């Protein structure tokens, strides 16, 4: 019988790109669409850069990028306003909702890894940049595939989203786990890793299945090996720069990392 973890008590995992939707594809194209409808084309890189933030914050972050702001000024003859951001967000939500059901497939190996973690005493929390309304589509679909976190927190469950630590503090409260170094934050976005560090958690960044690579499982499998490695290396660099203590390709590979974190924690190490 496998022993429980000695020090660790909980995980808090992101959703798209971490546990579901390999490549975090559901939001990216919609961001491009809603800006294009206002005469401003954005690249897929620009659409993905703020990924992990609450969706209105994400739209604002895109709008304030220098190139995008200049393109908006050229198209509309004025800077983008808060009313514009609200209007884009209002357009974004129904489009995102309409396609979300097609992007809820669990990433390979995630359910088994989470089951192993639960069997060894860990509580399972989750947080997302999706709203509660959007998660009413995602959570039941995940549950049907065997993934049902103890806690699900959405962008509208805290006054500020990632990289602020408040969703993690709320997760700790609802999971009844403290201090924060007994929690591991698992996320495929830079702001998610930053939130974990800001909260005082151990952090594990997800590379291959996540936003930094941005490819579906099929797209990844069809990519030549000599093109896979640079993408993985870039993802590792981005997440490490954001503060990840560890990076792995997928949550399927999480348990050995948790064993190492647990041993380090038992020896008195704490996330810096």
C-alpha positions as CSV (number, residue, x, y, z in Angstrom):
1,X,0.0,0.0,0.0
2,X,1.4,3.4,-1.0
3,X,1.9,5.8,2.0
4,X,0.2,9.2,2.2
5,X,2.3,12.2,1.5
6,X,3.9,13.3,4.8
7,X,3.9,17.1,4.4
8,X,1.8,18.0,1.4
9,X,-1.9,18.3,1.9
10,X,-3.5,19.7,-1.3
11,X,-3.1,20.6,-5.0
12,X,-4.7,23.5,-6.7
13,X,-4.8,22.9,-10.5
14,X,-5.7,25.2,-13.4
15,X,-8.2,23.9,-16.0
16,X,-7.6,24.7,-19.7
17,X,-4.2,23.5,-20.7
18,X,-3.5,21.8,-17.4
19,X,-6.3,19.3,-16.8
20,X,-8.5,19.8,-19.9
21,X,-8.3,21.2,-23.5
22,X,-4.7,20.2,-24.6
23,X,-3.1,23.4,-25.8
24,X,-5.7,25.7,-24.1
25,X,-7.3,26.3,-27.5
26,X,-10.8,27.3,-26.4
27,X,-10.1,30.9,-25.5
28,X,-7.4,32.0,-27.9
29,X,-9.3,32.1,-31.2
30,X,-12.2,33.8,-29.5
31,X,-10.0,36.7,-28.4
32,X,-8.8,37.1,-32.0
33,X,-12.4,37.1,-33.2
34,X,-13.7,39.8,-30.9
35,X,-10.9,42.2,-31.7
36,X,-11.2,41.5,-35.4
37,X,-14.9,42.4,-35.3
38,X,-13.8,45.8,-34.3
39,X,-11.2,46.2,-37.1
40,X,-8.2,45.3,-35.0
41,X,-6.4,42.1,-35.9
42,X,-4.3,40.5,-33.2
43,X,-1.9,37.6,-33.5
44,X,-2.3,34.3,-31.7
45,X,0.8,35.1,-29.6
46,X,-0.8,38.4,-28.5
47,X,-4.1,36.5,-27.8
48,X,-2.3,34.0,-25.6
49,X,0.2,36.2,-23.8
50,X,-2.1,37.2,-20.9
51,X,-3.7,33.7,-20.6
52,X,-4.7,32.7,-17.1
53,X,-6.1,36.1,-16.1
54,X,-9.8,36.7,-15.6
55,X,-11.3,37.1,-19.1
56,X,-12.1,40.8,-18.8
57,X,-8.6,41.4,-17.4
58,X,-7.2,39.3,-20.3
59,X,-9.0,41.6,-22.9
60,X,-7.7,44.7,-21.1
61,X,-4.2,43.3,-21.2
62,X,-4.4,42.7,-24.9
63,X,-5.9,46.1,-25.5
64,X,-3.0,47.9,-23.7
65,X,-0.3,46.1,-25.6
66,X,1.6,48.8,-27.5
67,X,1.0,47.4,-31.0
68,X,-2.6,46.6,-30.3
69,X,-3.3,50.1,-28.8
70,X,-1.7,51.7,-31.8
71,X,-3.8,49.6,-34.2
72,X,-7.0,50.6,-32.2
73,X,-6.0,54.3,-32.4
74,X,-5.5,54.0,-36.1
75,X,-8.8,52.2,-36.7
76,X,-11.0,54.3,-34.3
77,X,-9.2,57.6,-34.0
78,X,-9.1,57.4,-30.2
79,X,-7.6,55.2,-27.5
80,X,-9.6,52.2,-26.3
81,X,-11.9,53.0,-23.4
82,X,-13.3,51.0,-20.5
83,X,-16.6,51.0,-22.3
84,X,-14.9,49.4,-25.3
85,X,-13.4,46.7,-23.1
86,X,-16.8,46.0,-21.5
87,X,-18.3,45.7,-25.0
88,X,-15.6,43.3,-26.2
89,X,-16.1,41.2,-23.0
90,X,-19.8,41.1,-23.5
91,X,-19.3,39.8,-27.0
92,X,-16.6,37.4,-25.9
93,X,-18.7,35.5,-23.3
94,X,-21.5,34.1,-25.5
95,X,-19.0,33.1,-28.2
96,X,-16.8,31.4,-25.7
97,X,-19.8,29.7,-24.2
98,X,-21.0,28.4,-27.6
99,X,-17.7,26.6,-28.3
100,X,-16.6,25.5,-24.9
101,X,-18.3,22.2,-24.9
102,X,-16.0,21.1,-27.8
103,X,-12.9,21.8,-25.6
104,X,-13.6,19.9,-22.4
105,X,-11.7,16.6,-23.1
106,X,-9.4,15.6,-20.3
107,X,-5.7,15.6,-21.1
108,X,-4.3,12.1,-21.3
109,X,-3.2,10.7,-17.9
110,X,-4.7,13.5,-15.8
111,X,-7.5,11.5,-14.2
112,X,-5.1,8.6,-13.2
113,X,-2.6,11.1,-11.7
114,X,-5.2,12.9,-9.7
115,X,-6.6,9.6,-8.5
116,X,-3.1,8.6,-7.3
117,X,-2.8,11.9,-5.4
118,X,-6.2,11.4,-3.7
119,X,-5.3,7.9,-2.7
120,X,-2.3,9.3,-0.9
121,X,-4.3,11.9,1.1
122,X,-4.2,15.0,-1.0
123,X,-7.2,17.3,-1.4
124,X,-7.9,18.6,-4.9
125,X,-8.7,22.2,-5.6
126,X,-8.9,24.1,-8.8
127,X,-9.0,27.6,-10.1
128,X,-9.6,29.2,-13.5
129,X,-9.9,32.4,-15.5
130,X,-13.3,31.2,-16.6
131,X,-16.4,32.6,-15.0
132,X,-18.9,30.5,-13.0
133,X,-21.3,30.6,-16.0
134,X,-18.6,29.1,-18.2
135,X,-17.7,26.5,-15.7
136,X,-21.3,25.3,-15.6
137,X,-20.3,23.8,-19.0
138,X,-16.8,22.6,-18.1
139,X,-17.3,21.0,-14.7
140,X,-20.0,18.5,-15.6
141,X,-18.1,17.5,-18.7
142,X,-15.0,16.8,-16.6
143,X,-17.0,15.0,-14.0
144,X,-18.4,12.6,-16.6
145,X,-14.7,11.8,-17.5
146,X,-13.8,11.1,-13.9
147,X,-12.4,14.4,-12.7
148,X,-14.3,16.1,-9.9
149,X,-12.2,18.5,-7.8
150,X,-13.2,19.1,-4.1
151,X,-13.2,22.9,-4.8
152,X,-13.8,24.8,-8.0
153,X,-13.0,28.5,-7.9
154,X,-13.7,30.9,-10.8
155,X,-12.5,34.4,-11.9
156,X,-15.5,35.9,-10.2
157,X,-14.9,34.3,-6.9
158,X,-12.2,36.8,-5.9
159,X,-11.8,40.6,-6.1
160,X,-8.7,40.2,-8.2
161,X,-7.6,37.3,-10.4
162,X,-4.2,35.9,-11.1
163,X,-1.4,36.8,-10.5
164,X,-2.9,38.0,-7.2
165,X,-3.0,35.1,-4.7
166,X,-6.6,35.6,-3.5
167,X,-8.1,32.6,-5.4
168,X,-5.4,30.4,-3.8
169,X,-6.2,31.8,-0.3
170,X,-9.9,31.1,-0.9
171,X,-9.0,27.5,-2.0
172,X,-7.0,27.0,1.1
173,X,-9.9,28.2,3.2
174,X,-12.4,25.9,1.5
175,X,-10.1,22.9,1.5
176,X,-9.2,23.7,5.2
177,X,-5.4,23.4,4.5
178,X,-2.7,25.6,5.9
179,X,0.0,26.9,5.9
180,X,0.3,27.6,2.2
181,X,3.5,25.7,1.7
182,X,1.5,22.5,2.2
183,X,-0.2,23.3,-1.2
184,X,1.2,22.8,-4.7
185,X,-0.1,25.1,-7.4
186,X,-0.1,23.4,-10.8
187,X,-0.6,25.7,-13.8
188,X,0.3,26.1,-17.5
189,X,0.2,29.9,-17.5
190,X,2.8,32.4,-16.3
191,X,0.3,34.4,-14.2
192,X,-0.9,31.1,-12.6
193,X,2.7,30.3,-11.5
194,X,3.1,33.9,-10.3
195,X,-0.1,33.6,-8.3
196,X,1.3,30.4,-6.7
197,X,4.5,32.1,-5.7
198,X,2.6,35.1,-4.4
199,X,0.6,32.8,-2.2
200,X,3.6,31.0,-0.8
201,X,2.9,27.7,-2.5
202,X,5.2,25.2,-4.3
203,X,4.6,25.6,-8.0
204,X,4.7,23.2,-10.9
205,X,4.5,24.5,-14.5
206,X,2.9,22.5,-17.3
207,X,4.6,22.8,-20.7
208,X,3.5,20.4,-23.5
209,X,-0.2,20.4,-22.8
210,X,-0.4,24.1,-22.0
211,X,-0.8,27.6,-23.3
212,X,2.9,28.2,-23.8
213,X,3.0,25.5,-26.6
214,X,-0.6,25.9,-27.6
215,X,-1.1,22.8,-29.7
216,X,-3.8,20.1,-29.5
217,X,-2.7,16.5,-28.8
218,X,-3.0,15.7,-32.5
219,X,-1.1,18.8,-33.6
220,X,1.7,17.9,-31.1
221,X,1.9,14.3,-32.2
222,X,2.2,15.3,-35.8
223,X,5.0,17.8,-35.1
224,X,8.5,16.6,-36.0
225,X,10.7,15.9,-33.0
226,X,13.2,18.6,-34.1
227,X,10.3,21.1,-33.8
228,X,8.9,19.8,-30.5
229,X,12.1,20.3,-28.5
230,X,12.4,24.1,-29.1
231,X,8.7,24.6,-28.2
232,X,9.2,22.6,-25.0
233,X,12.4,24.6,-24.2
234,X,10.6,27.9,-24.7
235,X,7.8,26.8,-22.5
236,X,10.2,25.7,-19.8
237,X,11.9,29.1,-20.0
238,X,8.7,31.1,-19.8
239,X,7.3,29.2,-16.8
240,X,10.7,29.1,-15.0
241,X,11.0,32.8,-15.4
242,X,7.6,33.2,-13.9
243,X,8.8,31.3,-10.8
244,X,8.0,27.6,-11.3
245,X,9.9,25.4,-8.9
246,X,9.4,22.5,-11.4
247,X,8.2,22.1,-14.9
248,X,6.8,18.9,-16.5
249,X,5.2,18.2,-19.8
250,X,1.8,17.1,-18.4
251,X,0.0,16.5,-15.1
252,X,0.3,12.8,-16.0
253,X,3.9,13.2,-14.8
254,X,3.1,15.0,-11.6
255,X,3.4,12.3,-8.9
256,X,7.2,11.9,-9.0
257,X,7.6,15.7,-8.6
258,X,5.2,15.7,-5.6
259,X,7.3,12.9,-4.0
260,X,10.4,15.2,-4.4
261,X,8.6,18.3,-3.0
262,X,7.3,16.2,-0.1
263,X,10.8,15.0,0.7
264,X,12.2,18.5,0.5
265,X,9.4,19.8,2.7
266,X,10.1,17.1,5.3
267,X,13.7,18.2,5.3
268,X,12.6,21.7,6.2
269,X,12.7,23.4,2.8
270,X,10.1,25.9,2.0
271,X,9.1,27.6,-1.3
272,X,11.1,30.8,-1.6
